[in-house]
Amino acid sequence: MAANEHKNLSSINRHNPKAFETATNDTVLSKSIGTSATGTDGNLVWQNKSYMGVTNYKMQGYVTGATNYFYGEDIADTKSPFEMAVDYGTGTVSSGNLTPTSFFRIGQACVIPETASVTSISGWLTSNGSNAVTIAICKITPAVGVTTSVTPIVIDEISVDGLANNNKGVRINETTITTAAVAAGDIIFPMVKEASGGSSIYINIAVQTTTF
């Protein structure tokens, strides 16, 4: 019987992967995201090769910490895109909103070109204070011709403690993402808050997405 084990069969006697016969050309076998990027309940799917890939979105800026979230200056400001001096008005993302004029003009905002999944948020933070600093990576899905304000959706919030010295970096390496799915046309951007305001905070991070 050992000779009949799958590993011992010649190539001509091995079966093709599931649904191979009906899959279109130039596709690869993958696994859908399921309930989360870290779960195991996804299904086998055949995807076009053009959907496979990784993209990194760089987000860099500085802010004077406050208990409310702050986000990047309007692109017309001379310190845009790095200065994050616009007060969101609350320390809870779901409690506020942004007008299209505001979210279209955020200096660090990036547009997602295709349906994807955020798989990691990686980089560094420095602070001359020792308070907890929270970075919220948010997304907004604009609608054509709609002028009403929109409440951003939190992709993920990462909280780290400052090291009371802007020469000392704090590592950010988040791979468990709260809301991983992003759609073509979504706008993503960072916001920053501090448990007790006043520190000079600098962030330099990359948000990685994977198409599948």
Sine and cosine of phi, psi and omega as CSV:
sin_phi,cos_phi,sin_psi,cos_psi,sin_omega,cos_omega
0.00,0.00,-0.52,0.86,-0.07,-1.00
-0.86,0.51,-0.55,0.84,-0.02,-1.00
-0.92,0.40,-0.34,0.94,-0.03,-1.00
-1.00,-0.04,0.05,1.00,0.06,-1.00
-0.87,0.49,0.52,-0.86,-0.08,-1.00
-0.80,0.60,-0.65,0.76,-0.06,-1.00
-0.92,0.40,-0.35,0.94,-0.04,-1.00
-1.00,-0.09,-0.12,0.99,0.00,-1.00
-0.96,0.28,0.56,-0.83,0.11,-0.99
-0.96,0.30,0.33,-0.95,-0.10,-0.99
-0.83,0.56,-0.63,0.77,-0.06,-1.00
-0.91,0.40,-0.38,0.93,-0.04,-1.00
-0.99,-0.13,0.00,1.00,0.03,-1.00
-1.00,-0.01,0.61,-0.79,-0.01,-1.00
-0.99,0.14,0.40,-0.92,0.06,-1.00
-0.96,0.28,0.32,-0.95,0.06,-1.00
-0.87,0.49,0.31,-0.95,0.00,-1.00
-0.79,0.61,0.75,-0.67,0.05,-1.00
0.91,0.42,0.31,0.95,0.00,-1.00
-0.87,0.49,-0.66,0.75,-0.09,-1.00
-0.90,0.43,-0.50,0.87,-0.05,-1.00
-0.98,-0.19,-0.08,1.00,0.02,-1.00
-0.95,0.31,0.62,-0.79,0.03,-1.00
-0.96,0.29,0.33,-0.94,-0.01,-1.00
-0.91,0.42,0.37,-0.93,0.06,-1.00
0.88,0.48,0.61,0.79,0.07,-1.00
-0.84,-0.54,0.29,-0.96,0.02,-1.00
-0.77,-0.64,0.45,-0.89,-0.01,-1.00
-0.99,0.11,0.79,-0.62,-0.03,-1.00
-0.68,-0.73,-0.10,-0.99,0.03,-1.00
-0.80,-0.60,0.78,-0.62,-0.02,-1.00
-0.92,0.39,0.30,-0.95,-0.12,-0.99
-0.93,0.36,-0.42,0.91,-0.01,-1.00
0.91,0.42,-0.63,-0.77,-0.05,-1.00
-0.98,0.18,-0.35,0.94,0.03,-1.00
-0.25,-0.97,0.28,-0.96,0.00,-1.00
-0.94,0.35,-0.30,0.95,-0.01,-1.00
-0.97,-0.26,0.03,1.00,-0.01,-1.00
-0.99,0.11,-0.06,-1.00,-0.01,-1.00
-0.79,-0.62,0.21,0.98,-0.13,-0.99
-0.99,-0.12,0.24,0.97,0.03,-1.00
-0.94,0.35,0.26,-0.97,0.01,-1.00
-0.95,-0.31,0.44,-0.90,0.11,-0.99
-0.93,0.36,0.76,-0.65,0.00,-1.00
-0.64,-0.77,0.52,-0.85,0.10,-0.99
-0.99,-0.12,0.85,-0.52,-0.06,-1.00
-0.87,-0.50,0.55,-0.84,0.07,-1.00
-0.88,0.47,0.63,-0.77,-0.03,-1.00
-0.86,0.52,-0.48,0.88,-0.03,-1.00
-0.91,0.40,-0.30,0.95,0.00,-1.00
-1.00,0.07,-0.12,0.99,-0.06,-1.00
-1.00,-0.03,0.76,-0.65,0.06,-1.00
0.34,-0.94,0.18,-0.98,-0.02,-1.00
-0.82,-0.57,0.68,-0.73,0.06,-1.00
-0.78,-0.63,0.65,-0.76,0.05,-1.00
-0.91,-0.41,0.74,-0.68,0.00,-1.00
-0.93,-0.38,0.91,-0.41,-0.05,-1.00
-0.99,0.15,0.73,-0.69,0.04,-1.00
-0.71,-0.70,0.89,-0.46,-0.08,-1.00
-0.70,-0.72,0.67,-0.74,0.01,-1.00
-0.07,-1.00,0.03,-1.00,0.02,-1.00
-0.66,-0.76,0.47,-0.88,-0.10,-0.99
-0.46,-0.89,0.54,-0.84,0.23,-0.97
-1.00,0.06,0.89,-0.45,-0.15,-0.99
-0.86,0.51,0.59,-0.81,0.06,-1.00
-0.51,-0.86,0.29,-0.96,-0.03,-1.00
-0.96,0.28,-0.38,0.93,0.17,-0.99
-0.99,0.13,0.43,-0.90,0.16,-0.99
-0.94,0.35,0.60,-0.80,0.13,-0.99
-0.84,-0.55,0.53,-0.85,0.01,-1.00
-0.72,-0.69,0.04,-1.00,-0.18,-0.98
-0.92,0.40,0.53,-0.85,0.03,-1.00
-0.88,0.47,0.40,-0.92,0.15,-0.99
-0.82,0.57,0.63,-0.77,-0.04,-1.00
-0.87,0.48,-0.29,0.96,0.05,-1.00
-0.98,0.18,-0.22,0.97,0.01,-1.00
-0.97,0.26,0.61,-0.80,-0.07,-1.00
-0.92,0.38,-0.34,0.94,0.02,-1.00
-0.99,-0.14,0.04,1.00,0.12,-0.99
-0.95,0.30,0.57,-0.82,0.20,0.98
-0.99,-0.11,0.08,1.00,-0.19,-0.98
-1.00,0.03,-0.57,0.82,-0.03,-1.00
-0.96,0.29,0.75,-0.66,0.02,-1.00
-0.91,-0.41,0.99,0.11,-0.15,-0.99
-0.84,-0.55,0.25,0.97,0.00,-1.00
-0.99,-0.14,0.85,-0.53,-0.05,-1.00
-0.98,0.21,0.85,-0.52,0.04,-1.00
-0.96,0.29,-0.35,0.94,0.07,-1.00
1.00,-0.07,-0.06,1.00,0.00,-1.00
-0.34,-0.94,0.40,-0.91,0.07,-1.00
-1.00,-0.07,0.12,0.99,0.04,-1.00
-0.85,-0.53,0.89,-0.46,-0.11,-0.99
-0.84,0.54,-0.69,0.73,-0.07,-1.00
-0.94,0.35,-0.17,0.98,-0.02,-1.00
-1.00,-0.03,-0.09,1.00,-0.03,-1.00
-0.85,-0.52,-0.09,-1.00,0.06,-1.00
-0.37,-0.93,0.23,-0.97,0.00,-1.00
-0.75,-0.67,0.63,-0.78,0.11,-0.99
-0.97,0.23,0.38,-0.92,0.08,-1.00
-0.83,0.56,-0.60,0.80,0.05,-1.00
-0.85,0.53,-0.63,0.77,-0.02,-1.00
-0.95,0.30,-0.79,0.61,-0.14,-0.99
-0.96,0.27,-0.41,0.91,0.07,-1.00
-0.93,0.37,-0.41,0.91,-0.17,-0.99
-0.95,-0.32,0.17,0.99,0.02,-1.00
-0.93,0.38,0.78,-0.63,-0.12,-0.99
-0.85,0.52,-0.65,0.76,-0.06,-1.00
-1.00,-0.02,0.07,1.00,-0.08,-1.00
-0.92,0.39,0.61,-0.79,0.04,-1.00
-0.80,-0.60,0.61,-0.79,0.04,-1.00
-0.99,-0.12,0.77,-0.64,0.04,-1.00
-0.99,0.14,0.84,-0.54,-0.08,-1.00
-1.00,0.10,-0.21,0.98,-0.10,-1.00
-0.41,-0.91,0.37,-0.93,0.06,-1.00
-0.85,0.53,0.76,-0.65,-0.10,-0.99
-0.41,-0.91,0.01,-1.00,0.05,-1.00
-0.75,-0.66,0.76,-0.64,0.08,-1.00
-0.96,0.28,0.84,-0.54,-0.08,-1.00
-0.95,-0.32,-0.38,0.92,0.03,-1.00
-0.33,-0.94,0.41,-0.91,0.13,-0.99
-0.77,-0.64,0.91,-0.42,-0.17,-0.99
-0.72,-0.69,0.59,-0.81,0.06,-1.00
0.36,-0.93,-0.55,-0.84,-0.11,-0.99
-0.62,-0.78,0.40,-0.92,0.09,-1.00
-0.66,-0.75,0.61,-0.79,0.18,-0.98
-0.80,-0.60,0.50,-0.87,0.03,-1.00
-0.49,-0.87,0.63,-0.77,0.08,-1.00
-1.00,0.04,0.15,0.99,0.11,-0.99
-0.90,-0.43,0.16,-0.99,-0.01,-1.00
-0.94,-0.33,0.14,0.99,-0.01,-1.00
-0.96,0.28,0.30,-0.95,0.12,-0.99
-0.93,0.37,0.74,-0.67,0.05,-1.00
-0.90,-0.43,0.74,-0.67,0.00,-1.00
-0.89,-0.45,0.79,-0.61,0.12,-0.99
-0.97,-0.25,0.81,-0.59,0.10,-1.00
-0.95,-0.32,0.87,-0.50,0.16,-0.99
-1.00,-0.05,0.87,-0.50,-0.14,-0.99
-0.88,-0.47,0.33,-0.94,0.10,-0.99
-0.74,-0.68,0.51,-0.86,0.11,-0.99
-0.75,-0.66,0.67,-0.74,0.06,-1.00
-0.96,-0.29,0.99,-0.14,-0.01,-1.00
-0.92,0.38,0.37,-0.93,0.08,-1.00
-0.83,-0.56,0.63,-0.77,-0.05,-1.00
-0.87,0.49,0.80,-0.60,0.11,-0.99
0.97,0.26,0.06,1.00,-0.05,-1.00
-1.00,-0.05,0.77,-0.64,-0.07,-1.00
-0.96,-0.29,-0.05,1.00,-0.05,-1.00
-0.97,0.26,0.41,-0.91,0.00,-1.00
-0.93,0.37,0.44,-0.90,-0.06,-1.00
-0.79,-0.61,0.69,-0.73,0.11,-0.99
-1.00,0.05,0.86,-0.51,0.01,-1.00
-0.89,0.46,0.43,-0.90,0.10,-1.00
-0.97,-0.24,0.73,-0.68,0.02,-1.00
-0.97,0.22,0.89,-0.47,0.17,-0.99
-0.96,0.30,-0.73,0.69,0.10,-1.00
-0.22,-0.98,0.49,-0.87,0.12,-0.99
-0.89,-0.46,0.75,-0.66,-0.01,-1.00
-0.85,-0.53,0.80,-0.60,-0.01,-1.00
-0.88,-0.47,0.78,-0.62,0.04,-1.00
-0.68,-0.74,0.36,-0.93,0.04,-1.00
-1.00,-0.06,0.70,-0.71,0.10,-1.00
-0.92,0.38,0.35,-0.94,-0.04,-1.00
-0.95,-0.32,0.31,0.95,0.10,-1.00
0.86,0.52,0.49,0.87,-0.02,-1.00
-0.24,-0.97,0.85,-0.52,0.00,-1.00
-0.96,0.27,-0.01,1.00,0.16,-0.99
-1.00,0.00,-0.11,0.99,-0.04,-1.00
-0.94,-0.34,0.89,-0.45,-0.01,-1.00
-0.99,0.10,0.56,-0.83,0.11,-0.99
-0.93,-0.35,0.83,-0.56,-0.06,-1.00
-0.97,0.26,0.68,-0.73,0.12,-0.99
-0.88,-0.47,0.85,-0.52,-0.03,-1.00
-0.50,-0.87,0.99,0.11,-0.09,-1.00
-0.96,-0.27,0.83,-0.56,0.02,-1.00
-0.84,-0.54,-0.12,0.99,0.10,-1.00
-0.99,-0.17,0.98,-0.22,-0.17,-0.98
-0.98,-0.18,0.75,-0.66,-0.07,-1.00
-0.92,0.39,-0.79,0.62,0.00,-1.00
-0.79,-0.62,1.00,-0.02,-0.19,-0.98
-0.98,0.19,-0.52,0.85,-0.16,-0.99
-0.96,0.29,0.75,-0.67,0.13,-0.99
-0.77,-0.64,0.49,-0.87,-0.07,-1.00
-0.92,-0.39,0.35,-0.94,0.07,-1.00
-0.85,0.53,0.79,-0.61,-0.02,-1.00
0.99,-0.12,-0.22,0.97,0.07,-1.00
-0.88,0.48,0.55,-0.83,0.10,-0.99
-0.96,-0.30,0.81,-0.59,0.03,-1.00
-0.90,-0.43,0.54,-0.84,-0.05,-1.00
-0.31,-0.95,0.35,-0.94,0.01,-1.00
-0.99,-0.14,0.46,-0.89,0.22,-0.98
-0.74,-0.68,0.46,-0.89,-0.07,-1.00
-0.72,-0.69,0.65,-0.76,0.14,-0.99
-0.66,-0.75,0.25,-0.97,0.00,-1.00
-0.75,-0.66,0.58,-0.81,-0.05,-1.00
-0.85,0.53,-0.61,0.79,0.09,-1.00
-0.65,-0.76,0.87,-0.49,-0.24,-0.97
-0.93,0.36,0.19,-0.98,0.15,-0.99
0.87,-0.50,-0.26,0.96,-0.05,-1.00
-0.99,0.16,0.48,-0.88,0.13,-0.99
-1.00,0.02,0.90,-0.44,-0.14,-0.99
-0.87,-0.50,0.70,-0.72,0.03,-1.00
-0.81,-0.59,0.69,-0.72,0.05,-1.00
-0.82,-0.57,0.56,-0.83,0.09,-1.00
-0.55,-0.84,0.99,-0.16,-0.14,-0.99
-0.73,-0.68,0.30,-0.96,0.11,-0.99
-0.80,-0.60,0.77,-0.64,0.08,-1.00
-0.98,-0.19,0.88,-0.47,-0.07,-1.00
-0.98,-0.18,0.74,-0.67,0.10,-1.00
-0.87,-0.49,0.48,-0.87,0.05,-1.00
-0.83,-0.56,0.74,-0.67,0.12,-0.99
-1.00,-0.08,0.55,-0.83,-0.10,-0.99
-0.47,-0.88,0.00,0.00,0.00,0.00
